[in-house]
């Protein structure tokens, strides 16, 4: 299925043709079966003051470029969110390992939301006490590993979903028109 030309260039060309009859207009259009489209319009005319005006408008539309931008956006969002989660979990691991006071408002701010992400992995292994207050949380390490693998899987899925369309066959259509 071929895409239609950009309506902005069509309107522009129609208004230019009616405004300056007798001008020269050369249009080249091409399209491929994968949805890519290109149009180059070169117009020359003489304005009422006698100046020769030359105008060139080029429009390109590439569906694969659009898909690549979507893939990049998805990868960036997934990477940002997983990076933030990993950072919070690393801080939790270090603070628990160093025996940070649970009474501090910052540690509560860190432990309460991170507990939501660590809770599914509690009980797989026993946490190791390293003194009176220090704890080595294996559940936090497992959570970090699982969430990193989940993010990697989502990035890979976005690369598959937004992969470029590669057609084995391409058809080019070119139209040229000259007016005098």
Residue pairs with C-beta under 8 A, 6 or more apart in sequence:
1 35
2 31
2 33
2 37
2 173
3 31
3 35
3 36
3 37
3 61
5 29
5 37
5 39
5 59
6 37
6 39
6 59
6 61
8 59
9 39
9 41
9 57
9 59
12 41
12 57
13 25
13 27
13 41
13 43
16 23
16 25
16 43
16 45
16 55
17 23
17 25
17 179
20 45
20 46
20 47
22 45
22 46
22 180
23 43
23 44
23 45
23 46
23 179
24 43
24 44
24 45
24 178
24 179
24 180
25 41
25 42
25 43
25 177
25 178
25 179
26 41
26 42
26 43
26 176
26 177
26 178
27 39
27 40
27 41
27 42
27 175
27 176
27 177
28 39
28 40
28 41
28 174
28 175
28 176
29 37
29 38
29 39
29 40
29 173
29 174
29 175
30 37
30 38
30 39
30 172
30 173
30 174
31 37
31 38
31 172
31 173
32 167
32 170
32 171
32 172
33 167
33 169
33 170
33 171
34 63
34 64
34 165
34 166
34 167
34 170
35 61
35 63
35 165
36 60
36 61
36 62
36 63
36 64
37 59
37 60
37 61
38 58
38 59
38 60
38 61
39 57
39 58
39 59
40 56
40 57
40 58
40 59
41 55
41 56
41 57
41 58
42 54
42 55
42 56
43 53
43 54
43 55
43 56
43 57
44 52
44 53
44 54
44 55
45 52
45 53
46 52
46 53
47 53
63 165
64 164
64 165
67 162
67 163
67 164
67 165
68 162
68 164
70 162
71 158
71 159
71 161
71 162
71 163
74 154
74 155
74 158
74 162
75 155
75 158
75 159
78 151
78 154
78 155
78 158
79 151
79 155
81 151
82 147
82 148
82 150
82 151
85 117
85 147
86 144
86 147
86 148
88 110
88 113
88 114
88 117
89 114
89 117
89 118
89 140
89 143
89 144
89 147
90 144
91 110
91 114
92 110
92 111
92 114
92 118
92 137
92 140
93 137
93 140
93 141
93 144
95 107
95 110
95 111
96 134
96 135
96 136
96 137
96 140
97 130
97 134
97 135
97 136
97 137
98 134
99 131
99 132
99 133
99 134
99 135
100 107
101 107
102 108
102 111
114 140
117 143
117 147
118 137
118 139
118 140
118 143
120 143
121 139
121 140
121 142
121 143
121 146
122 139
123 139
124 138
124 139
124 142
125 138
125 139
125 142
126 138
127 135
127 136
127 137
127 138
127 139
128 135
128 136
128 138
129 135
129 136
130 136
